Amino acid sequence: MAVRPLQKLIHLPGKVRRLSRSVRADQARPDDAWALTRLTPAEARLYLGMDARDREHACRVAAALLAAHPSSSPELQAAALLHDCGKSLRPYRVQERVLVGLIPGRVSRYLPFGALYIRGHHPQLGAELLRRVGGRSRVAELTERHHTPGDDSEAALLHEFDELE
C-alpha cells in the first residue's frame, strides 16, 4: 500500500520544476515547428490553441518518449503532444495554475468547479475535442486514457512520461 505514495514522492521534484516553469506564459518556449511535423492539420490547429506552457510541457513529454522509444507509433507521438489539450477549454489564471498543480488529479475529479473541474476531466474533454475536430481516433483514445491507461501499453507509456515531466 505504501508503494503508491512513494512513487508520487519520486515524481515530486519534476512536478515542482514544471509548476515553477508554468507561472509565466512569456517564459514558455515550446518547439512548435517540431511538434507540428507530427500532427495532422486538424490536430495542429488544436495544438496551437493550447497555452504555450502546456505546449512546452507536451513537447518535453513527446521528446522524452521519442528518445526512449524512437519507434513509437505516430499516434502515440501525437497523443504525447495533445494529451493536455482538454485544458485549453478554460485558460488558467496564475493562482489557479498553482492551485491545480498542488491538488492531486484524483481529488480534482470530484471538485466540479472551474479550473479544478478542467484539471480532473481534461483527458475526457481533450479526447472529445480531438474527435470533434477530426483528429485520429487512436490519438483521442490515448489522450483519454493518459491518466488511466489500464492494459493499454501505449497509454501506459504516455502516462509514465507525463508523470516524469
Sequence and secondary structure as in RCSB ss.txt:
>XXXX:A:sequence
MAVRPLQKLIHLPGKVRRLSRSVRADQARPDDAWALTRLTPAEARLYLGMDARDREHACRVAAALLAAHPSSSPE
LQAAALLHDCGKSLRPYRVQERVLVGLIPGRVSRYLPFGALYIRGHHPQLGAELLRRVGGRSRVAELTERHHTPG
DDSEAALLHEFDELE
>XXXX:A:secstr
 THHHHHHHHHHHHHHHHHHHTS GGG    HHHHHTTS HHHHHHHHTS HHHHHHHHHHHHHHHHH TT  HH
HHHHHHHTTGGGGGS   HHHHHHHHHS HHHHTT  SHHHHHHHHHHHHHHHHHHHHT  HHHHHHHHTSS  T
T HHHHHHHHHHHH 
